[in-house]
Amino acid sequence: MNSYQLTVVVKPSIEDSERKELLAAITKQFGKATKEELWGNRDLAYPIEHLLKAYYAHYEFEGDPKTIAALDKSMKLNEDILRYLLIRR
């Protein structure tokens, strides 16, 4: 099992309940996070899809490469996720 960090940037326009469901679905895919930080709405350095603000969440977790591939694919397909960064530590 490898250690990973994931930072997710989500559209600020979605409802709180939808955002919680989205983030819960992400964490369900990789299991239990060793660290979870919800940074909230922040200004973007540059516009993404004509948006100037976004909701940030950061996770640290352990997982195997197969799980990571599935997580990567599902985040690419989700339209509410503006950007994400997934790195192996």
C-alpha positions in Angstrom: 0.0 0.0 0.0 1.2 3.4 -1.0 0.6 6.7 0.7 -1.2 9.4 -1.3 -2.4 13.0 -1.1 -5.4 14.3 -2.9 -6.6 17.9 -3.2 -9.9 18.5 -4.8 -11.3 21.8 -6.2 -15.1 21.7 -6.5 -17.5 24.2 -8.1 -18.8 26.6 -5.4 -22.3 26.7 -6.9 -23.4 23.2 -5.8 -25.4 22.9 -2.6 -23.8 21.9 0.7 -25.6 18.6 0.8 -24.5 17.7 -2.8 -20.9 18.7 -2.0 -20.9 16.5 1.1 -22.3 13.6 -0.9 -19.6 14.2 -3.6 -16.7 14.3 -1.1 -18.2 11.3 0.8 -18.3 9.3 -2.5 -14.6 10.2 -3.1 -13.5 9.1 0.4 -15.6 5.9 0.0 -13.5 4.9 -3.0 -10.2 5.1 -1.2 -11.3 4.0 2.2 -10.4 5.8 5.4 -8.4 9.0 5.2 -5.5 9.4 7.6 -6.0 13.1 7.3 -8.9 15.2 6.1 -8.9 19.0 5.8 -11.9 21.0 4.4 -10.4 24.3 3.4 -13.8 25.8 2.2 -14.4 28.4 -0.4 -11.3 30.2 -1.6 -10.3 32.6 -4.4 -8.8 31.0 -7.4 -5.5 32.2 -8.8 -7.0 32.4 -12.2 -10.5 31.8 -13.6 -11.5 28.2 -14.2 -14.6 27.7 -16.3 -15.4 31.5 -15.7 -15.4 30.9 -11.9 -13.3 33.0 -9.5 -14.0 31.0 -6.3 -14.0 27.3 -5.5 -14.4 24.9 -2.6 -11.2 23.1 -1.6 -10.7 19.8 0.2 -7.5 17.9 1.0 -7.0 14.3 2.0 -4.2 12.0 2.9 -4.8 8.2 2.6 -3.2 4.9 1.8 -4.3 2.8 -1.1 -3.3 0.4 -3.8 -2.7 1.4 -7.5 -5.9 -0.3 -8.7 -8.0 1.8 -6.3 -6.2 4.9 -7.4 -6.8 4.3 -11.1 -10.6 3.9 -10.4 -10.6 7.1 -8.3 -8.7 9.0 -11.0 -11.2 7.9 -13.6 -14.3 8.8 -11.6 -12.9 12.3 -10.8 -12.2 13.0 -14.4 -15.8 12.2 -15.3 -17.4 14.3 -12.6 -18.5 17.7 -13.9 -18.6 19.3 -10.4 -14.9 18.8 -9.9 -13.0 21.6 -11.5 -9.5 20.3 -10.7 -7.8 17.7 -8.6 -4.2 16.8 -7.7 -3.4 13.2 -6.7 0.2 12.5 -5.7 2.0 9.5 -4.2 4.1 10.3 -1.2 
